[in-house]
């Protein structure tokens, strides 16, 4: 311990929830506030009256090897299992050629799957995969396009769609370092580390609700609709928090964990540099049960849609780096995406448009470019009792659930004066 007996956690997304849980578990008195009406941030679930269903704002994928995901769910006692295949099997459909295949990565670290035609991308040979090793060597200001050719079937049918989902940025211009860090923890370790995991039935059930309930049991209740307007400082510490409902003094033995979006933190903290270029994500939800045998997750090639997810009561689609679509009228988007969903799931071409919802996150993640990577701050600040958390801080990962949770872990450990597990601070 370094003298903090209490903590104010500002922001109840996954980063803030993880920081609050770790601090409460360590015995600190924790207050948790969020400006929204519910916890979860960009990983929220809510009831949508137009669908008559509870949906997630977007489809957020984690991988079997994500250590912070497992630690967080274990800590809060989350019992709702994450769905997904036992092995790293990824189904794809090319809507232009009507081809379908499964990318089946073997469990171990030696990638013998590339030698088996039935496991790899149609029309490819072993030699097509050899350049992929270069992606593990990314450094400095390099982009992915600096390391490998950004064309060909392996790029078009595997790398581009998979890395686009991870980086939410044009893949060729994305940071080679961020890609390398992800691949070293997943594909380089084999299929067991790379198997996809999906929150079922919702993100709320898998992550958010059990965290809020667990924190409540520790005496840490969530205050919603509470927006932090300003921070007061004296000398080298935060002395008060100015909320929309008044000013709150920060005691000498209290720490503050600021787990808010980058642009909010940049406005609140004097002299803080944060990522300032963001990318959109568009999600579509359709209130229709998928046909029997439909895959839980399907990658789409030659389509506006990119990843299709099936739930017992709905079908959802995610489109990354979707800035080009944010100004498209919602019904036009819904009809375009639904036509692709119907084709992908083998429904009649004239299948009527079911009840739908379009969710646009205009600033879903920071742009995963070398220039933006340079702007990510560490989690310590110039103020001795102020620490940062969020997927935009310098975690070494792109803006993912795993990155957000790691940032919450690191912020809590800095407050507690503990050794950092993920090596960033």
Backbone torsions as a table, in degrees:
resi	resn	phi	psi	omega
1	UNK	NA	150.0	-179.4
2	UNK	-121.2	23.7	174.1
3	UNK	101.7	-2.8	178.0
4	UNK	-88.1	128.4	178.4
5	UNK	-108.6	-12.8	-178.5
6	UNK	-147.4	165.0	-178.5
7	UNK	-148.6	139.5	170.5
8	UNK	-102.0	116.1	176.8
9	UNK	-104.1	119.2	-176.6
10	UNK	-105.7	109.9	-178.1
11	UNK	112.8	123.8	-176.2
12	UNK	-115.2	35.1	165.1
13	UNK	-75.9	-170.8	-176.3
14	UNK	-62.8	-36.3	179.1
15	UNK	-63.6	-48.3	-180.0
16	UNK	-66.5	-39.9	178.9
17	UNK	-63.0	-41.6	-179.8
18	UNK	-67.8	-42.7	177.3
19	UNK	-60.8	-45.7	-179.2
20	UNK	-62.0	-42.0	-179.1
21	UNK	-64.4	-43.4	-179.9
22	UNK	-65.4	-39.9	-179.0
23	UNK	-70.3	-40.7	177.8
24	UNK	-65.6	-39.7	178.7
25	UNK	-62.8	-32.1	179.3
26	UNK	-79.6	-4.6	175.6
27	UNK	101.6	3.4	177.8
28	UNK	-76.5	150.0	170.3
29	UNK	-79.8	117.9	-171.4
30	UNK	-117.1	130.7	168.7
31	UNK	-108.8	138.6	-176.0
32	UNK	-128.4	126.7	-176.9
33	UNK	-133.0	151.2	176.5
34	UNK	-147.9	145.3	-178.2
35	UNK	-75.5	-19.9	-178.0
36	UNK	-83.4	175.0	-179.2
37	UNK	-81.8	-12.6	-179.2
38	UNK	-148.8	161.4	177.4
39	UNK	-76.5	165.5	173.7
40	UNK	121.1	-25.3	-178.7
41	UNK	58.8	-126.5	179.7
42	UNK	-83.4	3.1	175.0
43	UNK	-116.0	49.4	-174.6
44	UNK	-100.5	156.6	173.1
45	UNK	-121.2	149.0	-179.9
46	UNK	-158.9	159.0	177.4
47	UNK	-82.3	126.2	-179.8
48	UNK	-105.6	111.5	-175.9
49	UNK	-65.5	-27.1	-180.0
50	UNK	-69.8	-24.3	177.2
51	UNK	-100.5	-24.2	-173.3
52	UNK	72.0	24.8	-175.0
53	UNK	-136.5	157.1	168.2
54	UNK	-88.7	125.9	-177.2
55	UNK	-128.6	165.8	170.4
56	UNK	-92.0	150.8	177.0
57	UNK	-63.2	-27.9	176.9
58	UNK	-158.0	170.8	179.4
59	UNK	-93.8	110.9	-177.1
60	UNK	-110.9	123.3	-174.7
61	UNK	-103.3	140.2	168.2
62	UNK	-121.0	171.0	-179.0
63	UNK	-118.9	155.5	-173.8
64	UNK	-57.6	-27.9	-175.2
65	UNK	-87.6	-3.2	-174.3
66	UNK	-65.5	106.1	-174.6
67	UNK	-70.7	-36.0	-178.7
68	UNK	-69.1	-34.1	176.2
69	UNK	-60.6	-48.5	-179.4
70	UNK	-63.3	-45.0	-178.1
71	UNK	-62.4	-41.9	-179.5
72	UNK	-64.5	-48.2	-178.2
73	UNK	-65.6	-36.4	176.3
74	UNK	-65.1	-41.4	-177.3
75	UNK	-62.3	-43.5	-175.0
76	UNK	-90.5	0.0	177.9
77	UNK	70.4	34.5	178.7
78	UNK	-67.0	124.5	-177.5
79	UNK	-107.7	-16.7	179.1
80	UNK	-68.7	115.5	-174.3
81	UNK	-69.4	152.5	171.5
82	UNK	-86.0	132.6	-177.9
83	UNK	-84.1	165.0	177.1
84	UNK	144.7	164.2	-178.4
85	UNK	-70.2	157.1	177.3
86	UNK	-68.2	-27.0	-178.2
87	UNK	-122.4	171.7	-178.2
88	UNK	-82.3	75.1	178.4
89	UNK	-107.7	122.4	-178.2
90	UNK	-120.3	117.1	179.4
91	UNK	-86.9	140.1	178.5
92	UNK	-132.2	152.0	172.4
93	UNK	-138.1	128.6	175.7
94	UNK	-95.3	109.4	-175.6
95	UNK	-75.2	-12.2	176.9
96	UNK	-83.4	-38.8	-176.7
97	UNK	-106.2	-9.7	-176.2
98	UNK	69.9	9.9	176.2
99	UNK	-73.5	148.2	175.1
100	UNK	-135.2	144.2	179.6
101	UNK	-158.6	167.8	174.2
102	UNK	-122.2	127.3	170.7
103	UNK	-84.9	116.3	-173.1
104	UNK	-121.3	98.8	-177.1
105	UNK	-86.6	128.0	-178.5
106	UNK	-66.8	159.2	-171.2
107	UNK	-65.5	-38.5	-173.4
108	UNK	-83.5	175.1	-174.7
109	UNK	-76.5	-24.8	177.3
110	UNK	-78.1	116.1	-169.6
111	UNK	-82.2	66.1	-179.7
112	UNK	-72.0	-11.0	179.9
113	UNK	-59.9	-27.8	-178.1
114	UNK	-69.5	-14.9	179.5
115	UNK	-90.6	-2.3	-176.5
116	UNK	-112.3	110.3	-175.6
117	UNK	-53.4	-36.2	-177.0
118	UNK	-72.8	-12.3	-179.3
119	UNK	-100.6	-17.6	-174.6
120	UNK	-106.5	-176.9	-176.6
121	UNK	-71.7	136.2	179.0
122	UNK	-55.8	138.9	176.7
123	UNK	81.5	9.5	179.4
124	UNK	-114.1	158.1	176.1
125	UNK	-123.4	175.3	-177.4
126	UNK	-56.4	-42.0	-175.8
127	UNK	-60.4	-27.0	-179.1
128	UNK	-66.4	-21.6	-175.4
129	UNK	-96.7	-13.3	-176.0
130	UNK	-60.5	-38.7	-179.9
131	UNK	-64.4	-13.7	-176.3
132	UNK	-64.0	-24.9	178.3
133	UNK	-59.2	-26.6	179.1
134	UNK	-64.0	-24.9	-178.6
135	UNK	-67.5	-19.3	178.7
136	UNK	-80.9	-5.5	-173.3
137	UNK	-106.9	8.2	-177.1
138	UNK	-58.6	140.7	179.9
139	UNK	-153.6	162.2	172.8
140	UNK	54.5	-128.9	-175.3
141	UNK	-92.5	9.2	-177.0
142	UNK	-67.5	145.2	170.8
143	UNK	-102.5	167.8	176.9
144	UNK	-61.5	-38.3	178.3
145	UNK	-64.7	-20.9	176.1
146	UNK	-74.0	-21.4	-172.1
147	UNK	-99.8	-36.6	-175.0
148	UNK	-138.4	162.2	177.2
149	UNK	-70.4	135.2	-176.5
150	UNK	-102.1	49.9	175.6
151	UNK	-156.6	166.8	-179.4
152	UNK	103.4	166.5	-174.0
153	UNK	-63.5	-36.9	178.9
154	UNK	-65.2	-40.3	177.4
155	UNK	-67.1	-52.5	-173.3
156	UNK	-67.4	-34.5	-170.0
157	UNK	-108.1	-1.0	176.5
158	UNK	-139.8	-66.2	-171.7
159	UNK	-61.5	-51.8	-175.8
160	UNK	-59.7	-50.6	-178.8
161	UNK	-67.1	-37.3	-178.5
162	UNK	-70.5	-48.1	-178.6
163	UNK	-71.1	-29.3	175.2
164	UNK	-62.5	-40.6	178.4
165	UNK	-64.8	-33.2	-178.7
166	UNK	-79.5	-42.3	-171.0
167	UNK	-96.1	-22.5	-178.1
168	UNK	51.9	39.7	-178.3
169	UNK	-152.0	148.5	173.6
170	UNK	-43.5	120.7	-166.8
171	UNK	-65.8	-42.3	-176.9
172	UNK	-59.9	-33.2	-177.6
173	UNK	-96.6	6.2	-179.2
174	UNK	-80.4	161.0	-178.7
175	UNK	-64.1	123.8	176.4
176	UNK	-67.3	-29.4	179.0
177	UNK	-65.6	-46.6	179.7
178	UNK	-62.6	-43.1	178.0
179	UNK	-61.5	-44.1	-179.9
180	UNK	-60.9	-42.3	-178.8
181	UNK	-63.1	-39.3	177.6
182	UNK	-67.7	-47.5	-176.2
183	UNK	-65.6	-33.8	178.6
184	UNK	-63.6	-29.8	-178.6
185	UNK	-91.6	-9.9	-173.8
186	UNK	-125.4	-88.1	-173.1
187	UNK	-58.6	-37.3	-179.4
188	UNK	-67.1	-19.6	178.5
189	UNK	-95.4	-4.9	177.3
190	UNK	103.1	-178.5	-173.5
191	UNK	-66.0	-35.3	-179.0
192	UNK	-63.5	-29.3	177.4
193	UNK	-82.4	-19.0	-172.2
194	UNK	-104.1	-1.1	-177.0
195	UNK	-63.0	131.4	-178.3
196	UNK	-74.4	146.2	177.5
197	UNK	-130.5	133.4	-173.3
198	UNK	-123.3	135.5	178.1
199	UNK	-70.0	120.2	176.5
200	UNK	-129.3	134.8	0.2
201	UNK	-79.4	-21.3	-178.5
202	UNK	-147.5	164.8	173.0
203	UNK	-62.5	-37.8	179.3
204	UNK	-59.1	-45.6	-178.4
205	UNK	-68.2	-34.3	-174.9
206	UNK	-84.2	-30.3	-172.8
207	UNK	-128.6	-52.2	-164.4
208	UNK	-80.6	-52.7	-175.7
209	UNK	-59.5	-46.9	179.0
210	UNK	-64.8	-30.5	178.3
211	UNK	-68.0	-45.8	179.9
212	UNK	-63.3	-41.0	179.5
213	UNK	-65.7	-43.4	-179.3
214	UNK	-63.6	-43.4	179.3
215	UNK	-64.0	-39.2	176.8
216	UNK	-59.7	-37.8	177.4
217	UNK	-66.7	-20.3	176.7
218	UNK	-93.7	7.2	-180.0
219	UNK	84.5	12.2	-179.7
220	UNK	-108.7	94.2	180.0
221	UNK	-88.8	145.3	-179.0
222	UNK	-84.4	126.2	173.9
223	UNK	-98.5	112.0	-178.9
224	UNK	-97.2	165.7	-179.2
225	UNK	65.7	23.4	-176.5
226	UNK	-115.5	107.0	-174.8
227	UNK	-102.8	131.1	176.7
228	UNK	-81.4	120.3	-176.3
229	UNK	-96.5	-30.6	-177.8
230	UNK	-162.9	161.5	176.8
231	UNK	-120.9	131.0	174.0
232	UNK	-97.9	138.6	178.5
233	UNK	-127.6	150.4	172.7
234	UNK	-133.5	124.5	-176.7
235	UNK	56.4	-116.1	-174.2
236	UNK	-114.8	28.1	179.9
237	UNK	-141.9	159.2	173.2
238	UNK	-79.6	127.1	-177.1
239	UNK	-107.4	-20.8	-179.3
240	UNK	-159.7	152.3	174.8
241	UNK	-114.5	128.5	-179.9
242	UNK	-100.9	108.5	-179.1
243	UNK	-98.0	169.5	174.4
244	UNK	-66.4	-16.1	178.1
245	UNK	-108.4	14.5	175.5
246	UNK	131.3	-179.8	-177.5
247	UNK	-97.0	140.8	179.7
248	UNK	-127.5	121.6	178.3
249	UNK	-70.2	144.7	175.5
250	UNK	-104.1	113.2	-175.4
251	UNK	-63.5	157.5	179.9
252	UNK	-58.3	-26.3	-179.0
253	UNK	-99.4	19.2	-176.6
254	UNK	-112.0	140.6	173.6
255	UNK	-104.7	159.2	175.5
256	UNK	-123.5	126.7	173.2
257	UNK	-108.9	115.6	-178.1
258	UNK	-97.2	102.2	-176.4
259	UNK	-115.7	62.8	-176.6
260	UNK	-118.6	169.8	177.3
261	UNK	-59.4	157.2	-174.7
262	UNK	-56.4	-44.0	-175.4
263	UNK	-69.3	-29.2	176.0
264	UNK	-70.9	-46.2	178.8
265	UNK	-61.2	-39.9	179.5
266	UNK	-61.6	-32.9	177.8
267	UNK	-77.6	-28.5	-173.6
268	UNK	-87.6	-34.1	-170.8
269	UNK	-103.4	117.7	-179.7
270	UNK	-59.2	131.7	174.1
271	UNK	75.6	7.7	-177.6
272	UNK	-83.6	130.1	174.6
273	UNK	-98.0	130.6	-177.3
274	UNK	-136.6	159.9	172.7
275	UNK	-56.2	137.9	-176.0
276	UNK	-126.8	10.6	177.8
277	UNK	-124.4	123.8	-173.1
278	UNK	-125.8	161.4	180.0
279	UNK	-123.0	148.1	-177.7
280	UNK	-89.8	158.7	168.0
281	UNK	-131.0	136.0	175.7
282	UNK	-114.2	132.5	177.1
283	UNK	-122.7	142.9	176.3
284	UNK	-123.7	138.9	179.6
285	UNK	-126.7	135.5	-179.7
286	UNK	-127.3	128.4	-178.1
287	UNK	-83.0	79.4	178.6
288	UNK	-152.4	137.9	176.8
289	UNK	-74.0	134.7	-179.8
290	UNK	-70.2	157.0	177.7
291	UNK	-65.3	155.7	179.4
292	UNK	-56.1	133.8	177.1
293	UNK	85.8	-0.2	178.8
294	UNK	-66.5	139.7	179.2
295	UNK	-66.4	150.6	177.4
296	UNK	-66.8	-26.2	-176.6
297	UNK	-145.9	131.5	-176.9
298	UNK	-140.5	123.0	175.8
299	UNK	-83.4	134.6	-177.6
300	UNK	-112.0	130.2	179.3
301	UNK	-110.9	147.7	-177.8
302	UNK	56.9	49.6	179.8
303	UNK	-150.3	158.4	170.1
304	UNK	-66.8	-43.0	176.4
305	UNK	-68.1	150.4	-178.3
306	UNK	-119.0	-48.3	178.5
307	UNK	-131.7	131.1	-178.8
308	UNK	-111.4	132.5	179.5
309	UNK	-122.9	134.2	179.1
310	UNK	-110.2	134.8	174.3
311	UNK	-121.1	161.9	-178.8
312	UNK	-55.7	-31.5	-174.7
313	UNK	-114.5	4.3	-176.7
314	UNK	-164.4	165.1	173.9
315	UNK	-124.5	134.5	-178.3
316	UNK	-127.9	151.2	-179.3
317	UNK	-131.5	140.4	175.9
318	UNK	-119.7	136.9	176.2
319	UNK	-126.6	117.0	-177.0
320	UNK	-91.9	165.2	-178.6
321	UNK	44.1	52.0	-167.1
322	UNK	-99.2	28.0	180.0
323	UNK	-56.3	-32.4	-178.5
324	UNK	-67.0	-15.5	-173.9
325	UNK	-108.1	-9.7	-170.2
326	UNK	-66.3	-24.5	179.7
327	UNK	-96.3	0.2	177.4
328	UNK	-71.9	134.7	178.9
329	UNK	-53.8	141.9	-172.4
330	UNK	-61.0	-43.4	-178.2
331	UNK	-68.2	-36.1	176.0
332	UNK	-60.8	-43.6	176.4
333	UNK	-61.7	-45.7	-178.2
334	UNK	-59.2	-42.8	-178.7
335	UNK	-69.4	-39.7	177.7
336	UNK	-62.1	-48.0	-177.4
337	UNK	-68.5	-39.5	-179.3
338	UNK	-62.6	-39.5	178.1
339	UNK	-59.6	-38.6	178.5
340	UNK	-71.5	-38.4	176.8
341	UNK	-61.7	-46.0	-180.0
342	UNK	-59.6	-43.8	178.6
343	UNK	-64.2	-44.6	-177.0
344	UNK	-64.8	-34.4	-176.9
345	UNK	-95.6	5.3	177.2
346	UNK	72.3	26.7	176.7
347	UNK	-84.6	161.1	177.8
348	UNK	-58.0	144.0	-178.2
349	UNK	-60.3	-27.5	-179.8
350	UNK	-99.6	21.2	178.6
351	UNK	-57.6	128.5	-176.6
352	UNK	-65.0	147.9	177.8
353	UNK	-66.1	119.0	178.9
354	UNK	-78.1	174.8	172.8
355	UNK	-52.9	137.3	-171.4
356	UNK	-138.8	163.2	172.5
357	UNK	-146.5	136.6	175.1
358	UNK	-111.3	128.1	178.3
359	UNK	-118.7	120.3	-179.7
360	UNK	-110.8	120.5	173.4
361	UNK	-104.8	100.2	-172.4
362	UNK	-71.3	-29.9	177.2
363	UNK	-122.8	61.2	-173.8
364	UNK	-67.6	-44.1	-179.4
365	UNK	-145.6	161.8	170.7
366	UNK	-70.6	151.5	176.9
367	UNK	-67.9	126.2	-173.2
368	UNK	-84.3	53.0	-179.5
369	UNK	-101.3	161.0	176.0
370	UNK	-56.8	-37.7	-179.0
371	UNK	-63.7	-41.7	179.3
372	UNK	-74.8	-32.4	177.2
373	UNK	-59.5	-35.5	179.3
374	UNK	-66.1	-24.7	-175.8
375	UNK	-87.4	-7.2	-177.6
376	UNK	-71.9	124.9	-177.3
377	UNK	-84.5	161.3	167.9
378	UNK	-70.7	177.6	-173.9
379	UNK	-95.9	-14.0	166.8
380	UNK	-80.5	154.9	176.9
381	UNK	-126.2	-176.7	177.1
382	UNK	-70.9	-7.7	-178.0
383	UNK	-108.8	131.0	-169.0
384	UNK	-65.4	-21.8	-178.1
385	UNK	-114.8	17.5	-179.9
386	UNK	-119.5	126.7	-178.4
387	UNK	-130.9	150.8	-175.8
388	UNK	-107.7	149.2	173.5
389	UNK	-147.2	151.9	-178.9
390	UNK	146.7	158.1	-178.1
391	UNK	-68.9	-7.3	-178.1
392	UNK	-93.8	-9.9	177.0
393	UNK	-77.8	175.8	-171.5
394	UNK	-79.7	79.2	178.4
395	UNK	-91.7	-14.8	-172.8
396	UNK	86.5	-6.0	179.3
397	UNK	-116.2	160.4	170.9
398	UNK	-67.4	-178.5	-178.1
399	UNK	-77.2	90.3	-176.9
400	UNK	-130.3	169.5	174.2
401	UNK	-58.7	-44.7	179.7
402	UNK	-60.5	-43.1	178.5
403	UNK	-63.9	-41.6	178.7
404	UNK	-61.8	-45.2	-179.5
405	UNK	-65.8	-38.2	177.7
406	UNK	-63.6	-38.0	179.1
407	UNK	-65.2	-37.4	176.2
408	UNK	-65.5	-39.7	175.9
409	UNK	-59.5	-48.9	-177.9
410	UNK	-64.3	-43.1	179.2
411	UNK	-59.7	-44.0	179.9
412	UNK	-63.8	-41.5	-179.4
413	UNK	-67.1	-33.8	175.7
414	UNK	-65.7	-41.2	176.4
415	UNK	-60.9	-41.3	-175.7
416	UNK	-83.8	-8.0	-178.1
417	UNK	70.8	29.7	-177.4
418	UNK	-97.0	166.1	175.4
419	UNK	-65.9	140.1	179.9
420	UNK	-81.2	128.7	179.2
421	UNK	-76.8	-38.2	-173.8
422	UNK	-100.3	2.7	168.0
423	UNK	73.9	16.0	179.4
424	UNK	-123.7	137.4	177.9
425	UNK	-157.8	NA	NA
